[in-house]
Amino acid sequence: MAEDALREFRDYMRDLPQGEVNNIAELERRLASCWDFLDGSDLERMAPHKLRNRVEDPWWDPPMLCFTIERHGGLAMGSTRAELQRWVVDVDAGTADCCPAGYRQLYKRDAPVKVGPIAEEVVGLILAGQQDPRLTWIELGRRVRVTLSACLPIASNQQTHQGRSRRLRRKLRELLEPQGWKEVGPFNRVIFERMT
């Protein structure tokens, strides 16, 4: 079965003129039918159904077929970009290989957030012992929990939110430590305690 599928694909490719492949839908269909039989076709968790309606810029330079494909794994994780991969199929050898080919921005990115001014405001509240929805005082004036998500604008994806939270946490430490405060909370809580 594998040999039949590969043979049919090789015959199809040999009949094509060198250069740009114009009938992309037919190429995708035929390539998908033998994809699992190409050595290296499972790189980057590629599968035959992922070829459908995604092959871009196919180029035939016998025995090599090259094309770009847009992958959406990052979108499932909240990214606004799709990864582009460049695949090279050696039709005679029955192999497939790929390498990164950049990214494509699919959705508008969140506006950048400067955490410095936010951190300065929160530190001012802590040093003054003030009540604020972003702060939960465990011991007024001595021990406080900072709710980072309440300090930051809502992000469109988790990766952006986590990056902003890390930067804000780092900036809070940087500003509070010279004032005699130390972060004492576990990893999942941002708690500062006055040490003097």
C-alpha positions in Angstrom: 0.0 0.0 0.0 2.8 2.4 0.9 4.6 1.7 -2.3 1.5 2.1 -4.4 0.7 5.5 -2.8 4.2 6.8 -3.2 4.4 5.4 -6.8 1.2 7.2 -7.7 2.5 10.5 -6.2 5.8 10.1 -8.0 4.1 9.5 -11.3 1.9 12.6 -10.8 4.9 14.8 -9.9 7.0 13.6 -12.9 4.2 14.8 -15.2 4.3 18.3 -13.8 6.5 21.0 -15.4 9.3 22.3 -13.3 8.5 25.5 -11.4 5.4 26.8 -9.6 2.6 24.2 -9.1 -0.6 25.8 -10.2 -3.3 23.2 -9.2 -2.7 23.4 -5.4 -5.9 21.6 -4.5 -4.9 18.5 -6.5 -1.3 18.6 -5.2 -2.7 18.7 -1.6 -5.0 15.8 -2.2 -2.3 13.6 -3.8 0.3 14.6 -1.2 -2.0 13.9 1.7 -2.7 10.4 0.2 0.9 9.4 0.6 2.0 11.7 3.4 2.2 9.1 6.2 4.5 7.0 4.0 7.2 9.7 3.7 10.1 9.4 6.1 10.1 12.5 8.3 6.5 13.4 7.6 5.6 13.3 11.3 8.1 16.1 12.1 6.4 18.9 14.0 3.4 16.7 14.5 2.4 17.1 10.9 -0.4 15.0 9.6 -2.1 14.5 6.2 -5.3 16.4 7.1 -3.2 19.5 8.0 -2.1 19.8 4.4 -5.7 20.6 3.2 -6.2 24.2 2.1 -2.9 25.3 3.7 -0.1 24.6 1.1 1.3 27.9 -0.1 3.9 28.6 -2.8 4.5 25.1 -4.0 7.6 24.8 -6.2 8.6 21.7 -8.1 12.3 21.3 -8.9 12.7 17.6 -9.6 13.0 15.6 -7.4 12.3 18.2 -4.8 8.9 19.6 -4.0 9.0 22.7 -1.7 6.1 24.5 -0.1 5.2 26.6 2.9 2.4 25.8 5.3 0.8 27.8 8.1 0.5 26.0 11.4 -1.9 26.9 14.1 -0.6 25.2 17.3 0.3 28.5 18.9 -3.2 29.9 18.3 -4.6 27.1 20.5 -2.3 28.4 23.2 -3.5 32.0 22.8 -1.0 33.3 20.4 -2.0 35.9 17.8 0.4 34.5 15.2 0.6 31.3 13.1 4.0 29.6 12.6 5.1 29.2 9.0 7.1 26.1 8.1 9.0 25.4 4.9 8.7 21.8 3.8 10.9 20.0 1.3 9.8 16.6 0.0 12.3 14.5 -1.9 9.9 12.7 -4.1 12.4 10.1 -5.3 13.8 9.3 -1.9 10.4 9.4 -0.2 11.4 11.8 2.5 10.1 15.0 4.0 11.9 17.7 6.1 10.9 21.1 7.4 12.4 24.2 8.9 10.9 27.3 10.5 9.9 30.0 7.9 8.8 32.8 10.2 5.4 33.8 11.5 2.2 35.4 10.2 0.3 37.8 12.4 -3.4 36.7 12.3 -4.9 38.8 14.9 -4.2 42.3 16.3 -1.6 42.2 19.1 -2.3 43.7 22.5 -0.9 47.2 23.0 2.3 47.1 25.0 2.1 47.8 28.7 4.7 49.7 30.7 4.8 48.0 34.0 7.1 50.6 35.7 4.4 53.2 36.3 2.0 50.5 37.5 4.6 49.1 39.9 5.4 52.6 41.2 1.8 53.2 42.0 1.3 49.9 43.8 4.5 50.4 45.8 3.3 53.8 46.8 0.1 52.2 48.1 2.0 49.5 50.0 4.5 51.9 51.6 1.6 54.2 52.7 -0.3 51.1 54.1 -3.4 52.1 52.0 -6.4 49.9 51.2 -6.8 49.2 47.5 -8.7 46.5 45.5 -5.3 45.3 44.1 -3.9 44.7 47.6 -5.0 42.3 50.3 -3.4 43.2 53.7 -2.6 40.0 55.7 -1.1 42.2 58.5 -1.6 45.9 57.9 1.6 47.7 57.2 3.7 44.5 57.4 2.5 41.8 55.1 0.5 42.3 51.8 -0.6 40.2 48.9 -0.6 41.9 45.5 -3.2 40.6 42.9 -1.3 41.1 39.7 -4.3 40.5 37.4 -6.1 43.4 39.1 -3.1 45.6 38.4 -2.8 44.9 34.6 -5.1 45.5 31.7 -6.9 42.4 30.3 -4.7 40.6 27.7 -6.2 38.7 24.7 -4.1 35.6 25.5 -2.5 33.9 28.4 1.1 34.1 27.1 0.8 37.9 27.0 -0.7 38.0 30.5 2.0 35.8 32.0 4.7 37.9 30.5 3.3 41.1 31.8 2.8 39.5 35.2 6.4 38.3 35.4 7.7 41.8 34.5 5.4 43.5 37.0 6.4 41.1 39.8 10.1 41.6 39.0 9.6 45.4 39.1 7.7 45.3 42.4 10.6 43.3 43.9 13.1 45.8 42.5 11.3 48.8 44.0 10.3 47.3 47.4 13.5 45.6 48.4 15.4 48.9 48.9 12.5 50.0 51.1 13.0 46.9 53.4 10.3 44.7 51.9 11.0 41.2 50.7 8.8 38.8 48.6 7.9 35.8 50.8 5.0 34.3 49.0 5.0 30.9 47.3 5.4 30.9 43.5 1.6 31.2 42.8 1.1 34.1 45.3 2.8 37.5 45.3 3.2 38.4 49.0 5.6 41.0 50.3 6.6 41.4 54.0 8.3 44.3 55.6 11.6 43.0 57.1 12.5 45.9 59.3 
